[in-house]
């Protein structure tokens, strides 16, 4: 069962994105546009995960094109991709989106995370002059909706500078932790394969 989840979780993300979008439209949009834009980042990210991981394209792309590993299942494999994505996108983001109903400031980091992650795909694509898994959703939804969410957030809400700094720091920190985990796994596997 666990191995099945490691292989197939990203394929489930499209169905989950559709269901979650319907619930968001029904229960959140009329109430608060900023809250809606925080919540809608989650199904967008789920579609992004589908594009990245449903056929292991991102794993192969990172292993071969970034780390230059032509053989082997490292630094990324199905298990660590699962444990990078599920806690952040399927658990942490919904918790903070829910907390945003109590205090909207809890959700500010979510569109920042979406924009930073989407921009990383665009930068890699421009630098390498090629498609990378996740680029299409980043261009069509991730960047435009993320930026629009930030514009609306700052237009409707007086955000203290410290909250902006914390939100940006948290979004960047998540990326640093992910990249650090991948590099650590890469170095560990390099030692094992020597």
Beta strands, then each sheet from edge to edge (+ up, - down):
end
